[in-house]
């Protein structure tokens, strides 16, 4: 088998509790995004657009839709010989089974997988970030410095720095300190949760961390501090561009609206570094004689008779006559009856909304309506 | 009983001007995101047929590009799957010849090799969504070696193709080339016993330049032919007018539900992964089909807009079909127009086709 320069490990097992109903039956990376995408599309597309053709996807929480969605990886051009996507669930061994206890633990349980490919470097990704990034540039920087670890960072406003994991680096970019959500930050370089490790260094750190009593087996809390303490060569890679962690309903909502409102920074329309997806085949959308659509994104398979303003309609959505949808996101296959009023709300996948229902309000919190109905 | 499928794509449409100059009718873009052959392929696939041959014409580049190894139709298989077979080049073919005997003869290995009992044979340019399983059952029960599929049309004289007279026992008594009034219109779709097909090819191989049904027409005396009625929607595209009309039929609630939104029988096609369509402030779209990747700032009425089309500010598109990657400039006006791929209409240009019956066709890559 060809030796790999870099393979990716995509952490997709988290529940995403803060997304509430959105993740009650779907793992966070598989939550619908921007009408026709799922959150994981961004990470997978970044991989393939960066020439990384081997991706391990670590799953744990309610993986049904995620597994089906990823499939063979063909939709992202990741159905390749000598690589491709691999779904990596927790598994049982001779002495019983274990759940993934932390991000580093999940990777630890798949040492065999990585050894199988024996790559020079391993890229660790989160399956729940919205951004477009060329990992090659980061890999080049990592290799040029012969680093043990390179951490991708983004500048955040100083006053918000205490919400992030903050890296303090010297002029050369060598990380001197890592502080998780510091009260008095001395840097505004926030970790994006994207790491490139040299496999040799990571392998050693994982094995040692596994033996350590009291470790939470987390990259941020355990592995990076440990490697820093050992004086390993750890550098920042500064990413400039759009990057969002869609961990809360508000950020999930805002980031989707950015697909319309901030095309300059997060552009899914361009042919350059495309965002791929594995959507079902729907007919093109039909807009009825009285449909009125303004400043919105509408996907294939939609049938619209009502009025849509500044909203996103996912694939296969129906909007009945007389209904008004404003500042809202209707997730795929939801059916909105007649004369409904939906304002600043998110309607869950496959939910049917009866005629004359009112959901959300212009000045309230964003309402998430209904429980996702899983279907293929 | 095992059934395999055969799709004939080796015929041209010569009434579409530049639209079919460099592509086969089977790969003519249709309905926003489809190519015409998607319907034949999806019907086969949705009816549980897992071995499908396609007789391709010499200019099949666009067809091969679209079909690939048949993955979207679940035909990328080890056992069976898609067989792309060469059609013959035979001078100028008679219009309407769907089942040239010579095409079937040179590809008869396809029948011989498979252990199937029946073959469903269809043309590749008709829009309909049909479950072939009841047809297979009917054919099996009827015991005749050949069963033709027809639909009733109100004005036979307005259609091009074959018409059938059927007796009360459901036997085809004659086949003609003209219809009048309510007629039984042959849908270029039939099911045939494989053994009979092989025999037929041997009996008539001297007439290889003829269409299979022209031969049958004049040999009705010793043909036992059954007839199966299809009661759904049939979009038959013989002229530019038909092309506009059958595209617009997609806006019809009944047609949309029956043909395109049937959860049991999806019409599959090659996916292109376009972004959602973006309706900018000022867009006004009514009774129209819009595809992914479009960016709409103008007005669209009673029209079909394909993938990745830009409609500029103040532009007006009525009763038209704009194929993929069209770029319609600000304040341009298009009425009764069929524009092929990559057509660019400059700002302010106004084009009015004669009327719905005679839409103007704008060829691929043209800038106006």
HADDOCK unambig.tbl for C-alpha pairs under 7 A between the chains (distance, minus, plus):
assign (segid A and resid 35 and name CA) (segid B and resid 276 and name CA) 6.90 0.50 0.50
assign (segid A and resid 36 and name CA) (segid B and resid 276 and name CA) 6.91 0.50 0.50
assign (segid A and resid 268 and name CA) (segid B and resid 275 and name CA) 6.18 0.50 0.50
assign (segid A and resid 269 and name CA) (segid B and resid 275 and name CA) 5.53 0.50 0.50
assign (segid A and resid 269 and name CA) (segid B and resid 293 and name CA) 6.87 0.50 0.50
assign (segid A and resid 276 and name CA) (segid B and resid 273 and name CA) 6.05 0.50 0.50
assign (segid A and resid 277 and name CA) (segid B and resid 273 and name CA) 6.50 0.50 0.50
assign (segid A and resid 281 and name CA) (segid B and resid 268 and name CA) 6.27 0.50 0.50
assign (segid A and resid 283 and name CA) (segid B and resid 260 and name CA) 6.06 0.50 0.50
assign (segid A and resid 284 and name CA) (segid B and resid 32 and name CA) 6.09 0.50 0.50
assign (segid A and resid 284 and name CA) (segid B and resid 33 and name CA) 6.74 0.50 0.50
assign (segid A and resid 284 and name CA) (segid B and resid 289 and name CA) 6.20 0.50 0.50
assign (segid A and resid 284 and name CA) (segid B and resid 290 and name CA) 5.80 0.50 0.50
assign (segid A and resid 284 and name CA) (segid B and resid 291 and name CA) 4.71 0.50 0.50
assign (segid A and resid 285 and name CA) (segid B and resid 289 and name CA) 5.58 0.50 0.50
assign (segid A and resid 285 and name CA) (segid B and resid 290 and name CA) 5.41 0.50 0.50
assign (segid A and resid 285 and name CA) (segid B and resid 291 and name CA) 6.24 0.50 0.50
assign (segid A and resid 286 and name CA) (segid B and resid 251 and name CA) 6.67 0.50 0.50
assign (segid A and resid 286 and name CA) (segid B and resid 288 and name CA) 5.81 0.50 0.50
assign (segid A and resid 286 and name CA) (segid B and resid 289 and name CA) 4.67 0.50 0.50
assign (segid A and resid 286 and name CA) (segid B and resid 290 and name CA) 6.53 0.50 0.50
assign (segid A and resid 287 and name CA) (segid B and resid 285 and name CA) 6.83 0.50 0.50
assign (segid A and resid 287 and name CA) (segid B and resid 286 and name CA) 5.76 0.50 0.50
assign (segid A and resid 287 and name CA) (segid B and resid 287 and name CA) 5.33 0.50 0.50
assign (segid A and resid 287 and name CA) (segid B and resid 288 and name CA) 5.49 0.50 0.50
assign (segid A and resid 287 and name CA) (segid B and resid 289 and name CA) 6.47 0.50 0.50
assign (segid A and resid 288 and name CA) (segid B and resid 286 and name CA) 5.58 0.50 0.50
assign (segid A and resid 288 and name CA) (segid B and resid 287 and name CA) 4.44 0.50 0.50
assign (segid A and resid 288 and name CA) (segid B and resid 288 and name CA) 6.94 0.50 0.50
assign (segid A and resid 289 and name CA) (segid B and resid 286 and name CA) 4.68 0.50 0.50
assign (segid A and resid 289 and name CA) (segid B and resid 287 and name CA) 4.56 0.50 0.50
assign (segid A and resid 290 and name CA) (segid B and resid 286 and name CA) 6.48 0.50 0.50
assign (segid A and resid 291 and name CA) (segid B and resid 286 and name CA) 6.12 0.50 0.50
assign (segid A and resid 292 and name CA) (segid B and resid 284 and name CA) 6.55 0.50 0.50
assign (segid A and resid 292 and name CA) (segid B and resid 285 and name CA) 6.96 0.50 0.50
assign (segid A and resid 293 and name CA) (segid B and resid 279 and name CA) 6.69 0.50 0.50
assign (segid A and resid 293 and name CA) (segid B and resid 283 and name CA) 6.90 0.50 0.50
assign (segid A and resid 293 and name CA) (segid B and resid 284 and name CA) 6.76 0.50 0.50
assign (segid A and resid 294 and name CA) (segid B and resid 279 and name CA) 5.90 0.50 0.50
assign (segid A and resid 294 and name CA) (segid B and resid 280 and name CA) 6.07 0.50 0.50
assign (segid A and resid 294 and name CA) (segid B and resid 281 and name CA) 5.08 0.50 0.50
assign (segid A and resid 294 and name CA) (segid B and resid 282 and name CA) 6.66 0.50 0.50
assign (segid A and resid 294 and name CA) (segid B and resid 283 and name CA) 6.32 0.50 0.50
assign (segid A and resid 295 and name CA) (segid B and resid 279 and name CA) 5.05 0.50 0.50
assign (segid A and resid 295 and name CA) (segid B and resid 280 and name CA) 4.41 0.50 0.50
assign (segid A and resid 295 and name CA) (segid B and resid 281 and name CA) 4.79 0.50 0.50
assign (segid A and resid 296 and name CA) (segid B and resid 278 and name CA) 5.89 0.50 0.50
assign (segid A and resid 296 and name CA) (segid B and resid 279 and name CA) 5.15 0.50 0.50
assign (segid A and resid 296 and name CA) (segid B and resid 280 and name CA) 6.82 0.50 0.50
assign (segid A and resid 297 and name CA) (segid B and resid 276 and name CA) 5.70 0.50 0.50
assign (segid A and resid 297 and name CA) (segid B and resid 277 and name CA) 5.49 0.50 0.50
assign (segid A and resid 297 and name CA) (segid B and resid 278 and name CA) 4.72 0.50 0.50
assign (segid A and resid 297 and name CA) (segid B and resid 279 and name CA) 6.26 0.50 0.50
assign (segid A and resid 298 and name CA) (segid B and resid 276 and name CA) 5.44 0.50 0.50
assign (segid A and resid 298 and name CA) (segid B and resid 277 and name CA) 5.21 0.50 0.50
assign (segid A and resid 298 and name CA) (segid B and resid 278 and name CA) 6.63 0.50 0.50
assign (segid A and resid 299 and name CA) (segid B and resid 276 and name CA) 4.67 0.50 0.50
assign (segid A and resid 299 and name CA) (segid B and resid 277 and name CA) 6.12 0.50 0.50
assign (segid A and resid 299 and name CA) (segid B and resid 292 and name CA) 6.24 0.50 0.50
assign (segid A and resid 300 and name CA) (segid B and resid 291 and name CA) 6.33 0.50 0.50
assign (segid A and resid 300 and name CA) (segid B and resid 292 and name CA) 6.07 0.50 0.50
